[in-house]
Amino acid sequence: MTDLKTNSPAYNRTRIDGDTSLIELPWCGKINLRGDSNNNQFVKKVESTIGLALPVEANTCTKNDAATLYWLGPNEWLMHCQMADTENKISSLKAVLSGLHSAVVEVTDYYTVLRLDGPDSSALLAKACPLDLHPDRFANGACAQTRFGQASILLHKISHNTSHNISAAPAYDIQVRWSFTEYVWDYLASGMNAL
């Protein structure tokens, strides 16, 4: 496991505060899950093991206090959970899915999550992201794999604004591969400086 205090992908970047803010979120466990969403046995075993409904519609996620499960494709999901729960969740999933066509892989060290929050966040993302981020097209709670400049990201529009008391201000979690974290951070920071 990575030493998260010294090897954080944005370790030498200082959080940006203001009307629009940018931070790296604390690390969490990340598990890639694959299986047949048309197999009721697979779906029921996953749901009973992790306590979350398996999202089967494109660009959706489900969450509770302990975990978030993102739809990545018809037969692929990504789960975020507490770091301390990661190994137990992996072991439990592998045990209940034994004999079913499935895969459970830890990817904690592969991704980090940046949070962009505030009234200019949609405009900043639109500079390098091809998604239509209008609230009618990308609503609160929506998630999608897409591009930001040269980086592949998983973009999640969180349903509430955590840093500001501006109810209309959107907030996004941007999950990005470790090796592209500084690239995405610097791209967003340069756009924020130009505002």
N, C-alpha and C positions, 0 to 999 in steps of 0.2 A: 504494500500500500504506500502511496506517495506521502511524503511529509508535507501536509497541506499548508502549514504556516509559511514554509520557506519556498515551496514550489508552486504556489498559486500562479496560474497563467498570467494574471494581471498584477503580479506581486509588486512591480515597480510603477504602477499607475495609481494615482491618488484619486479617490472618489470625487466626482464633480457634483457639487450641490448648487442649487439655484432654482429658478422657475422650472427648469428641466434638469433632471439629475441622472447620473450614470454611476452605478456601483456594480461590483462583482458580488454575487450572492454567496453566502457561506456554502461550503461543500455539502453535498448530500450523496447518498448512495444512488446509483443508477444501474438498472437492470434491463437488458434487451430481452424481449420475450417474443418467440415465434410459435405459431401453431395455426390450426385450421379453425377459423371463426365460424364455420358452418357445422363444426362438430360440437354438438350439445354437451358431450362429456367433457371435452376440453374447456369450453366456456364455463360450465358449472364448477369444475375443479379449480380453475383459476380464480373465479369470483369467490368461492368459499375459502380459498387459501389466503387471499390478500384482502378480502372484505371490500372489494370495489367491483362495480359493474364493468365488464369489458367493453370499452367503446368500439362499436363496429361501424359507425358512420364516419366518413372522411372528415378530417380536420376538427375532431372533437376530443375531449378528454374527460376523465372522471377523477374525482378527488375526495378525500376525507382528511381528517386531522393527521393521519399517519403516512399517507402516500398520494401520489398523483400518477395516473396512467394515461399516457398520450397515444393516440392512434397515429401510426406511421405509415400504414398500408393495410390492405385487406387481411394480411396474416402476420402483422408485425406491430409491436407496441414497445413503448419505453416507459419504465416505471421509475419515479423518483421516490425515495424513502429516506428515513433517518439513517445516518451512517451506521449507527449501532445495530440497526435491524437488517442490514444488507445481507450478511451471510446467512442469517436465519431464514429470510425470505427466499433466497436462492435455494437453500437446502430443502425447504418446504415445497417449493414449486417443482423442483426436480423429482422429489419423492412422489408427489401426487400425479405428476404427468408421465411418470415412468411407463413405458409401453405405448404411449401416444406419440404421434409424429409431432415433435416440439423441440425447441431449443431455449435454454435459459443461460444468459451470459452476462457477467458483470462488466459494465463499461464505465464505472465510476471515474477512472482516471482519463477517460477519453474525451470527456466533455466538461465544460464549465458553463455557468449561466450568468449573463449580465442583465441587469434590470435598467431599462430606460423608462423614465417616468416624468410626465409633465406635459404641458400644453403643446409643446413643439415636437413631441416624440414621433408622432405619425409623419410629420413633414421631414424629420431627420431620416427616418427609415426609408421614406419614399425616394430619397436621393440615390439609393443603391439597391432597393428591393423591388422586384417586379410585381408583387402582390398589390391588388387594389385594397388599400387599408381603410377605405371609407367605412364608417360604422355599419352601414346597411349591408356591406359585402363581407367585412371581417369583424364580426360582433364580439362583445365581451365573452371570454371563455374559449374562443376559437384558437386553433393551433394549426400550423402548416409547415411542412418542410419547404424551404425556398432558398434563394440566394440573397446574399448581401454583398454586393461587389463581387469579389472572387471567392468568397467563403460560402459554404453550405451551412445553413442554420435551421434550427427548429424555432419558429416564432410563435409565442403564446401571448395573446392579449389577455392579461389578467383582468378579472371582473371588478376590481376596485382599485382605487388610487391609494397607494400606501404612504406616500411622502408629502402629499399636498392636500389641502382642503378644497380642491377645485373639482367638483363632481364631474365636469365634462372632460377633464384632462385624462387622456389615455395613459396606460402603463403597459409595458411589454417586457416579457422575459425572453431573452435571446440566448438560446443554447447553441454553443459553437464548439467546434473541435479545439482542443488545447492549443494546437499549433497555429490556429488562426485568431486566437483571443486578442493578442495585441493589435493585429491588423484591424479587426472590427472595432476595438476600443478607440484606436487612433482615428479611424475614419469618422466615427460618431463624434469624438471630441473635437476634431477639426471643424465639423459642421456646427457644433454647439458654439465654438469660438466665433464663427462667422455670423451668428444670429444678432 
